[in-house]
Amino acid sequence: MSKKKFNEAEFKEFCKEVIPHIEALQKLLEDRDMENLGSLTFSADGYVTFSVYDTGWELGRLRKGEFTMRHEIGLEEK
């Protein structure tokens, strides 16, 4: 089975649907006075990661399992 590919018109329509969700995530960060960058990655099998840079926090899910929160703890003192 070959992977579906967007043509320009399809991608433009897809972007129109995606932009409100991106802006909603940005507003959530802004409402919490977070000026950090965020990153969202996901795949068709249910894998998801959402992280906010410089906070050490990440929300993730492997495949179709439960979401889990992780916090990175650095070893170096600043």
N, C-alpha and C positions, 0 to 999 in steps of 0.2 A: 504494500500500500504506500503510495507516495504522499508526502506531506503537502498539505494545502498551502498555497502561497497567495498573498494578497496582490491584486493589481492596484494601480494608483487610486482608482475610484473606490474600491472596496476598503482600502486602508483609510482613505479620507472619511468614509462613513463610520468605520470602526472608531477612529479618533474622536469623532463627534460624540460617540457614546461613552468613551473612556474619560474624556476631559473633565466632566463633572465629578467623577470619582476621585481623580487626582486632586482637583481643587478642594474637595471635601477633606481629604487627608491633610492637605496643606493648611486648611483652616483649623482643623483639630490641633495641629502643632502650634499654629499662631495663637489660638485661644488659650493655650497653656504657656504663652510667652516663650516658646521654644523656637529659637532661630536656627536650630540645627538642621542639617540636611537629612532627609529620610531616603530609604531604599526599600523597594518592594520587588521580590522575585517570586515567581510561581511557575508551576508546570501543569500539564494536563492530567498528571496522575495524582494531583492533590498536594504536592509539595509546595510549601509557602515559607518565605522568610520576610519579615518586616523589621527593619532596624532603624534607629535614630542615631546618627553619628555622634560621637563624643559623649554618649551617655552610658555605653556599655550594655545597653539593653537590646534584646532581640526577641521577637515573637516568631515562633516557627511551628511547622507541622510537617511530619513525614507522611507522604502519601495521603491516605484519607483518615489518619488518626486524629487524636486530640491536639489542640494547640497547646504549646508549652512556652513559658517565658524563661529566658536565660539571661544571666548577668555576667559579664566579663569582669574579672578582677585582675588588675595589673599587679605585677610583682615589684615594679620599680616605684620607689617613693619620689614624689615631686617636691 
